Amino acid sequence: MNIDILLHLIILLPVLGAIALFFGLPARKTSLAVSIAGLVLTAFTIAGYLQTEGGFQFRSSLPIVAEWNLNFSFGVYGLSLAMPLLATIVTVAAVWSTPKIEKNEPLFYACLLFISAGSIGAFLSLDLFFFYIFHELALIPTFLLIGIWGSGEKQAAAWQITIYLALGSIVLLVGLIGVYLAVPPDLRTFDIPTLHALAESNVFRPARWIFPTLLVGFGILVSLFPFHTWAPKAYASAPAPAAMLHAGVLKKFGLYGLLRIGIPLFPLGIQSWDWIILILLIGNILFVGLATIHQKQLDTLLGYSSVMHMGYIYLGIVSMNAIGFNGAALLIFAHGLSIAALFATAGFLREKTGTLELSDLGGLGNRTPVLMFCFGLAAFASIGLPGFGNFAAEILVFFGAFSSGFEANAFVSGRFNFHQIATFIGLWGVVISAVYMLRAYRKIFMGDLLPRWENLTDIAGTYKIPLLLLLGALLFIGLVPQSFLNLVGPTLLNLLP
């Protein structure tokens, strides 16, 4: 089988699986089989990717509107191959860890599969139009999952995330239209590789307003400070599988977009705006990090934690060097796995106890040793403990950011640039992460067991598998990070000016 056909199958399988659910197929079994098949196909695609050749591979294209050069085209290129792997791993874990759904079970699983299909389609698309459309496809089921199956103030959370992300999508659309119009009329195209080539040949003449527009659009979707307030409430109200997919995969679309479109087309743009991005990412790390410490519920704590860690990824991107880019890419992947594992454990905990209020818990480790062990590993990964992918990524991010504009006599003269000052400030985020994660671990699993939890049971049977999948992948890329960096590194080197 040709690998370009595999790319179409990886995208179409979740869509076909979601449609099949409405014809009476068993919702859980069908969704699980489809998601596992997608993971296997993605693994075959990675195995067939020729790292020595580099460049865009397995390209396929179906013309849609010839006069606009609009094509239904897909292909892989380093990071665009790693992102579907993240999406399929988290999809398997999200579907597998879903508890029994009491109402509209087929629609629930169909929404999960549509989020997966939209995310993978956006990551694999080589056409600017479909890059945008696939992301929008994934947003609609997110709103439904929160509004129908969510908890707490789910209606308010669904409306808030709808308004914020719709606004971000509109701003992003304006920026993408600007990209299309910035090309001379006889060369206009939606093809992303062609746009890269035009930018390199100086034929592409973008207006100065396009990059900041893209930055705001992607920033809202990623929850860059101060556009972050939608995320914690949405994740706290969402069912755990939806939070796993959105925080672990879909929110990475904005970061991926910066690396795929923003930087290749506007290398001077990001350098002109780097001081603003540094200020905003410090807001993610410090302001949101301190807000995370004050959270009283595990789900909102994890939501704020996810927002906080976006600051580290931006720090690696704005460094504009190979070390920082590698760290940012690795952290995108590792954070997706770790936050998905944390939301999965939170979902199990809510299912067992009916609450995620930290003050109502305590001593649960006596009854749920497996859950305690898995939560502990995911928390340690999020903190950046050595051995996990997050640690390797954050080390690269900090070294890359500090070496940006580094002067050999900086320590002697005391003259540090803004990148280095931001790195010093960002290091405090590691301390903040340790405070809120270890505090949550202690409050949930340590101490005296309350009488009402005497009959609490641990994670049973095959429900351990999704956590082992996520944590095993985190440990693998943490112990052998070069396996990931060899895949994405050549792509990222081409982004350097």
C-alpha positions as CSV (number, residue, x, y, z in Angstrom):
1,M,0.0,0.0,0.0
2,N,1.3,3.5,-0.9
3,I,2.0,5.6,2.1
4,D,0.2,8.6,0.6
5,I,-3.0,6.4,0.7
6,L,-2.2,5.8,4.4
7,L,-2.4,9.5,5.1
8,H,-5.9,9.6,3.7
9,L,-6.9,6.6,5.7
10,I,-5.5,8.1,8.9
11,I,-7.8,11.1,8.4
12,L,-10.8,9.3,7.0
13,L,-10.9,6.5,9.5
14,P,-12.2,8.6,12.4
15,V,-14.7,10.3,10.2
16,L,-16.0,7.0,8.8
17,G,-16.0,5.5,12.3
18,A,-18.0,8.4,13.6
19,I,-20.6,8.0,10.8
20,A,-20.8,4.3,11.4
21,L,-21.8,4.8,15.0
22,F,-25.1,6.3,13.9
23,F,-25.9,3.1,12.0
24,G,-26.1,1.0,15.2
25,L,-22.5,-0.2,15.6
26,P,-21.3,-0.6,19.2
27,A,-20.1,2.9,20.0
28,R,-17.2,2.1,22.4
29,K,-15.8,-1.0,20.6
30,T,-16.0,0.7,17.2
31,S,-14.4,3.9,18.3
32,L,-11.6,2.0,20.1
33,A,-10.9,-0.2,17.0
34,V,-10.9,2.9,14.7
35,S,-8.5,4.8,17.0
36,I,-6.1,1.8,17.4
37,A,-6.1,1.3,13.6
38,G,-5.2,5.0,13.2
39,L,-2.3,4.6,15.6
40,V,-1.0,1.6,13.7
41,L,-1.3,3.4,10.4
42,T,0.6,6.4,11.7
43,A,3.4,4.1,13.0
44,F,3.6,2.6,9.5
45,T,3.8,6.1,8.0
46,I,6.6,7.1,10.3
47,A,8.5,3.9,9.5
48,G,8.3,4.7,5.8
49,Y,9.5,8.3,6.2
50,L,13.0,8.7,4.8
51,Q,14.8,11.0,7.2
52,T,17.9,11.2,5.0
53,E,16.0,12.7,2.2
54,G,14.0,15.2,4.2
55,G,11.6,17.6,2.6
56,F,7.9,17.0,2.0
57,Q,7.1,13.3,1.4
58,F,4.1,11.2,0.5
59,R,2.4,14.2,-1.1
60,S,-1.0,13.7,-2.7
61,S,-3.3,16.3,-4.2
62,L,-6.8,16.5,-5.5
63,P,-7.8,19.8,-7.3
64,I,-10.8,21.5,-5.8
65,V,-10.9,25.0,-7.5
66,A,-8.2,25.1,-10.2
67,E,-8.4,28.9,-10.8
68,W,-7.6,29.6,-7.1
69,N,-5.0,26.8,-6.9
70,L,-7.1,25.3,-4.1
71,N,-6.3,21.6,-3.6
72,F,-7.2,18.9,-1.2
73,S,-3.5,18.0,-0.5
74,F,-1.6,16.2,2.2
75,G,1.9,15.3,3.0
76,V,4.4,15.0,5.9
77,Y,7.5,16.9,6.8
78,G,9.1,16.1,10.2
79,L,7.0,17.8,12.8
80,S,3.8,17.3,10.7
81,L,4.5,13.5,11.0
82,A,5.1,13.6,14.8
83,M,1.8,15.6,15.5
84,P,-0.5,12.9,14.1
85,L,1.4,10.4,16.2
86,L,0.5,12.5,19.3
87,A,-3.1,12.8,18.1
88,T,-3.6,9.1,17.6
89,I,-1.9,8.1,20.9
90,V,-4.1,10.6,22.8
91,T,-7.2,9.5,20.9
92,V,-6.7,5.8,21.8
93,A,-6.2,6.8,25.5
94,A,-9.2,9.2,25.5
95,V,-11.6,6.6,24.0
96,W,-10.2,3.8,26.1
97,S,-10.5,5.7,29.4
98,T,-14.1,6.9,28.7
99,P,-16.5,5.7,31.4
100,K,-20.0,4.5,30.7
101,I,-22.0,7.2,28.9
102,E,-25.6,7.3,30.0
103,K,-27.1,9.4,27.2
104,N,-26.4,9.7,23.5
105,E,-23.4,7.4,23.6
106,P,-22.9,7.2,19.8
107,L,-22.9,11.0,19.6
108,F,-20.3,11.3,22.4
109,Y,-17.8,8.9,20.8
110,A,-18.5,10.5,17.4
111,C,-17.5,13.9,18.8
112,L,-14.2,12.4,20.1
113,L,-13.5,10.9,16.7
114,F,-14.3,14.1,14.8
115,I,-11.9,16.0,17.1
116,S,-9.2,13.5,16.3
117,A,-10.0,13.6,12.5
118,G,-9.9,17.5,12.5
119,S,-6.6,17.6,14.4
120,I,-4.9,15.1,12.2
121,G,-6.3,16.7,9.0
122,A,-4.9,20.1,10.1
123,F,-1.5,18.6,10.9
124,L,-1.2,16.8,7.6
125,S,-2.8,19.4,5.3
126,L,-0.5,21.1,2.8
127,D,-3.2,23.5,1.7
128,L,-3.7,26.7,3.7
129,F,-7.5,26.6,3.3
130,F,-7.9,23.0,4.5
131,F,-5.4,23.6,7.3
132,Y,-7.9,26.1,8.7
133,I,-11.0,24.2,7.9
134,F,-9.9,20.9,9.6
135,H,-9.2,22.8,12.8
136,E,-12.7,24.4,12.7
137,L,-14.1,20.9,12.2
138,A,-12.5,19.8,15.4
139,L,-13.9,22.8,17.4
140,I,-17.6,22.1,16.9
141,P,-17.6,18.7,18.7
142,T,-15.6,20.3,21.5
143,F,-18.4,22.7,22.2
144,L,-21.0,19.8,22.1
145,L,-19.0,17.7,24.5
146,I,-18.8,20.4,27.1
147,G,-22.4,21.7,26.6
148,I,-24.0,18.2,26.7
149,W,-21.8,16.0,28.8
150,G,-19.9,18.5,30.9
151,S,-20.1,19.2,34.6
152,G,-20.4,22.3,36.8
153,E,-21.1,25.5,34.9
154,K,-21.0,23.6,31.6
155,Q,-23.3,26.0,29.7
156,A,-21.3,29.1,30.7
157,A,-18.1,27.3,29.9
158,A,-19.3,26.1,26.5
159,W,-20.4,29.6,25.5
160,Q,-17.2,31.1,26.8
161,I,-15.0,28.7,24.8
162,T,-17.2,29.2,21.8
163,I,-16.9,33.0,21.8
164,Y,-13.1,33.0,22.5
165,L,-12.2,30.4,19.9
166,A,-14.6,31.8,17.3
167,L,-12.9,35.2,17.8
168,G,-9.5,33.6,17.5
169,S,-10.5,31.7,14.4
170,I,-11.9,34.9,12.8
171,V,-8.6,36.8,13.5
172,L,-6.6,33.9,12.2
173,L,-8.7,33.7,9.0
174,V,-8.0,37.4,8.4
175,G,-4.3,36.7,8.7
176,L,-4.4,33.7,6.4
177,I,-6.4,35.7,3.8
178,G,-3.6,38.3,4.1
179,V,-1.0,35.6,3.4
180,Y,-2.9,34.6,0.2
181,L,-3.2,38.2,-1.0
182,A,0.4,39.0,-0.3
183,V,1.5,36.8,-3.2
184,P,1.6,38.4,-6.6
185,P,-1.8,37.7,-8.4
186,D,-0.3,35.4,-11.1
187,L,1.4,33.3,-8.4
188,R,-1.3,33.1,-5.7
189,T,-1.8,29.7,-4.1
190,F,-2.9,28.0,-1.0
191,D,-0.2,25.4,-1.2
192,I,2.0,25.7,1.9
193,P,5.3,24.3,0.4
194,T,4.9,26.7,-2.6
195,L,4.4,29.6,-0.2
196,H,7.6,28.6,1.7
197,A,9.5,28.6,-1.6
198,L,8.1,32.0,-2.6
199,A,9.1,33.4,0.8
200,E,12.6,32.1,0.4
201,S,12.9,33.6,-3.1
202,N,11.7,37.0,-1.9
203,V,8.8,36.9,-4.3
204,F,6.4,36.8,-1.4
205,R,6.0,40.4,-0.1
206,P,3.8,40.3,3.1
207,A,2.3,43.3,4.7
208,R,3.5,44.2,8.2
209,W,0.1,43.6,9.7
210,I,-0.1,40.0,8.7
211,F,2.3,38.4,11.2
212,P,0.8,40.2,14.3
213,T,-2.7,39.1,13.1
214,L,-1.5,35.5,12.9
215,L,0.1,35.9,16.3
216,V,-3.1,37.1,17.9
217,G,-5.2,34.4,16.1
218,F,-2.9,31.5,17.0
219,G,-2.3,33.0,20.5
220,I,-6.0,33.0,21.4
221,L,-6.3,29.4,20.2
222,V,-3.2,28.4,22.3
223,S,-4.4,30.5,25.3
224,L,-1.4,32.8,25.2
225,F,-1.6,35.4,28.0
226,P,-3.8,37.5,28.3
227,F,-6.1,35.4,26.0
228,H,-6.0,32.5,28.4
229,T,-9.2,32.8,30.5
230,W,-11.3,30.5,28.4
231,A,-9.1,27.4,28.9
232,P,-9.2,26.6,32.6
233,K,-13.0,26.8,32.9
234,A,-13.5,24.9,29.7
235,Y,-11.2,22.0,30.8
236,A,-12.7,21.9,34.2
237,S,-16.2,21.6,32.8
238,A,-15.4,19.2,29.9
239,P,-15.6,15.5,30.3
240,A,-12.2,14.0,30.8
241,P,-11.8,12.5,27.3
242,A,-12.7,15.9,25.7
243,A,-10.2,17.7,27.9
244,M,-7.5,15.1,27.0
245,L,-8.0,15.6,23.3
246,H,-8.3,19.4,23.4
247,A,-5.5,20.2,25.9
248,G,-3.3,17.4,24.7
249,V,-3.7,17.8,20.9
250,L,-6.1,20.4,19.5
251,K,-4.6,23.3,21.5
252,K,-1.2,22.5,19.9
253,F,-2.6,23.6,16.5
254,G,-1.7,27.3,17.2
255,L,1.9,26.4,18.1
256,Y,2.2,24.1,15.1
257,G,0.8,26.9,13.0
258,L,3.5,29.3,14.1
259,L,6.2,26.7,13.2
260,R,4.6,25.7,9.9
261,I,3.3,29.1,8.7
262,G,4.2,32.0,10.9
263,I,8.0,31.6,11.1
264,P,8.7,30.2,7.6
265,L,6.8,33.1,6.0
266,F,7.7,35.8,8.4
267,P,11.1,35.2,10.0
268,L,11.7,38.9,10.4
269,G,8.2,39.4,11.8
270,I,8.8,37.2,14.8
271,Q,12.1,38.9,15.5
272,S,10.4,42.3,15.4
273,W,7.7,41.1,17.9
274,D,9.8,38.9,20.1
275,W,9.9,41.3,23.0
276,I,6.1,41.4,23.1
277,I,6.0,37.6,22.9
278,L,8.5,37.4,25.7
279,I,6.4,39.6,28.0
280,L,3.2,37.6,27.2
281,L,4.9,34.2,27.8
282,I,6.2,35.5,31.2
283,G,2.5,36.2,31.9
284,N,1.7,32.6,31.1
285,I,4.5,31.2,33.3
286,L,4.4,33.5,36.3
287,F,0.9,35.0,36.5
288,V,-1.0,31.9,35.4
289,G,1.4,29.7,37.5
290,L,0.7,31.6,40.7
291,A,-3.0,31.4,39.9
292,T,-2.7,27.7,39.6
293,I,-1.3,27.4,43.1
294,H,-4.5,29.0,44.4
295,Q,-6.9,26.5,42.8
296,K,-9.0,24.3,45.0
297,Q,-10.2,21.8,42.5
298,L,-8.0,19.3,40.6
299,D,-9.7,20.0,37.2
300,T,-9.3,23.7,37.3
301,L,-5.7,23.3,38.6
302,L,-4.9,21.1,35.6
303,G,-6.5,23.6,33.3
304,Y,-4.4,26.5,34.6
305,S,-1.3,24.2,34.5
306,S,-1.9,23.5,30.8
307,V,-2.1,27.2,30.1
308,M,1.1,27.9,32.1
309,H,3.2,25.4,30.2
310,M,2.3,27.1,26.9
311,G,4.7,29.8,28.0
312,Y,7.7,27.5,27.9
313,I,6.9,26.4,24.3
314,Y,6.6,30.0,23.2
315,L,10.0,30.7,24.9
316,G,11.6,28.0,22.8
317,I,9.9,29.2,19.6
318,V,10.9,32.9,20.1
319,S,14.6,31.9,20.7
320,M,14.9,31.5,16.9
321,N,17.7,28.9,17.2
322,A,17.9,25.1,16.6
323,I,18.2,24.2,20.3
324,G,15.1,26.3,21.2
325,F,13.1,25.0,18.3
326,N,13.9,21.4,19.1
327,G,12.9,22.0,22.8
328,A,9.6,23.6,21.7
329,A,8.7,20.8,19.4
330,L,9.6,18.1,22.0
331,L,7.6,20.0,24.7
332,I,4.6,20.2,22.4
333,F,4.7,16.4,22.1
334,A,5.6,15.7,25.7
335,H,3.1,18.2,27.2
336,G,0.3,16.7,25.1
337,L,1.0,13.3,26.6
338,S,1.5,14.4,30.2
339,I,-1.6,16.7,30.3
340,A,-3.7,13.9,28.7
341,A,-2.5,11.5,31.4
342,L,-3.3,14.0,34.2
343,F,-6.8,14.6,32.8
344,A,-7.3,10.9,32.5
345,T,-6.5,10.3,36.1
346,A,-8.7,13.2,37.1
347,G,-11.5,11.5,35.1
348,F,-11.0,8.2,36.9
349,L,-11.0,10.1,40.3
350,R,-14.2,11.9,39.5
351,E,-15.8,8.7,38.4
352,K,-14.8,7.0,41.7
353,T,-15.5,9.8,44.1
354,G,-17.9,12.2,42.4
355,T,-15.7,15.2,43.3
356,L,-12.4,16.8,42.5
357,E,-12.5,19.3,45.4
358,L,-9.0,18.9,47.0
359,S,-10.4,19.5,50.5
360,D,-12.8,16.6,50.1
361,L,-10.1,14.1,49.3
362,G,-7.1,12.7,51.2
363,G,-5.5,9.4,51.9
364,L,-6.8,7.8,48.8
365,G,-3.5,6.2,48.1
366,N,-4.4,3.6,50.7
367,R,-7.3,2.4,48.5
368,T,-6.1,3.4,45.0
369,P,-2.3,2.6,44.7
370,V,-2.4,2.2,40.9
371,L,-4.2,5.5,40.5
372,M,-1.7,7.2,42.9
373,F,1.2,5.7,41.0
374,C,0.0,6.8,37.6
375,F,-1.0,10.3,38.8
376,G,2.4,10.6,40.5
377,L,4.3,9.7,37.3
378,A,2.1,12.2,35.2
379,A,2.7,14.9,37.8
380,F,6.4,14.3,37.9
381,A,6.5,14.5,34.1
382,S,4.6,17.8,34.2
383,I,7.0,19.2,36.8
384,G,9.9,18.2,34.5
385,L,11.5,15.4,36.5
386,P,14.5,13.8,34.7
387,G,13.6,10.7,32.7
388,F,10.4,12.2,31.2
389,G,10.1,13.9,27.8
390,N,9.1,17.2,29.5
391,F,12.5,17.4,31.3
392,A,14.5,16.9,28.1
393,A,12.3,19.5,26.3
394,E,12.5,22.1,29.0
395,I,16.3,21.8,29.2
396,L,16.5,22.5,25.5
397,V,14.1,25.4,25.7
398,F,16.0,27.0,28.5
399,F,19.4,26.6,26.8
400,G,18.0,27.7,23.5
401,A,16.4,30.8,25.0
402,F,19.4,31.8,27.0
403,S,21.8,31.3,24.1
404,S,19.7,33.7,21.9
405,G,21.9,36.7,21.5
406,F,24.3,35.4,24.1
407,E,27.4,37.4,24.9
408,A,30.5,35.6,26.2
409,N,31.1,38.3,28.8
410,A,27.5,38.6,29.9
411,F,28.2,37.2,33.4
412,V,31.2,39.4,33.9
413,S,29.6,42.6,32.6
414,G,26.1,41.9,33.9
415,R,24.6,42.8,30.6
416,F,21.9,40.2,29.8
417,N,19.4,40.6,26.9
418,F,15.7,40.3,27.2
419,H,15.8,36.6,26.1
420,Q,18.1,35.7,29.0
421,I,16.1,37.7,31.5
422,A,13.0,35.9,30.4
423,T,14.8,32.6,30.8
424,F,15.8,33.5,34.4
425,I,12.2,34.4,35.1
426,G,10.9,31.3,33.4
427,L,13.0,29.1,35.6
428,W,10.8,30.1,38.5
429,G,8.0,28.3,36.7
430,V,9.6,25.0,37.5
431,V,9.4,25.8,41.2
432,I,5.8,26.9,40.9
433,S,4.9,23.7,39.0
434,A,6.5,21.6,41.7
435,V,4.5,23.5,44.4
436,Y,1.1,23.1,42.9
437,M,1.6,19.5,41.6
438,L,3.1,18.1,44.8
439,R,0.5,19.9,46.9
440,A,-2.3,18.3,44.8
441,Y,-0.6,14.9,45.1
442,R,-0.4,15.3,48.9
443,K,-3.9,16.4,49.3
444,I,-5.4,13.7,47.2
445,F,-3.4,10.6,48.1
446,M,-1.5,11.3,51.4
447,G,-2.8,11.7,54.9
448,D,-5.7,10.2,56.7
449,L,-8.4,8.5,54.8
450,L,-11.9,9.9,55.3
451,P,-14.5,7.4,56.3
452,R,-16.6,7.9,53.2
453,W,-13.8,6.6,51.0
454,E,-13.3,3.3,52.9
455,N,-15.0,1.3,50.1
456,L,-13.2,3.1,47.3
457,T,-11.8,0.8,44.5
458,D,-8.8,1.3,42.3
459,I,-8.5,1.4,38.5
460,A,-9.7,-1.9,37.3
461,G,-8.7,-4.2,34.4
462,T,-8.0,-2.8,31.0
463,Y,-8.6,0.8,32.1
464,K,-4.9,0.8,33.2
465,I,-3.8,0.5,29.5
466,P,-4.5,4.1,28.3
467,L,-2.5,5.5,31.2
468,L,0.4,3.0,30.6
469,L,0.3,4.0,26.9
470,L,0.7,7.7,27.7
471,L,3.2,7.3,30.5
472,G,5.2,4.8,28.5
473,A,5.5,7.2,25.5
474,L,6.6,9.9,27.9
475,L,9.3,7.8,29.4
476,F,10.5,6.6,26.0
477,I,11.0,10.1,24.5
478,G,12.5,11.2,27.9
479,L,15.1,8.4,27.9
480,V,15.7,8.5,24.2
481,P,14.8,12.0,23.1
482,Q,17.0,11.7,20.0
483,S,14.4,9.3,18.5
484,F,12.0,12.3,18.3
485,L,14.5,15.0,17.5
486,N,15.9,13.0,14.6
487,L,12.4,13.0,13.1
488,V,11.7,16.7,13.5
489,G,15.1,18.3,13.7
490,P,15.8,18.7,9.9
491,T,12.5,20.4,9.5
492,L,13.2,22.9,12.3
493,L,16.6,23.7,11.0
494,N,15.1,24.9,7.8
495,L,13.1,27.5,9.7
496,L,16.2,29.4,10.8
497,P,16.8,32.7,8.9
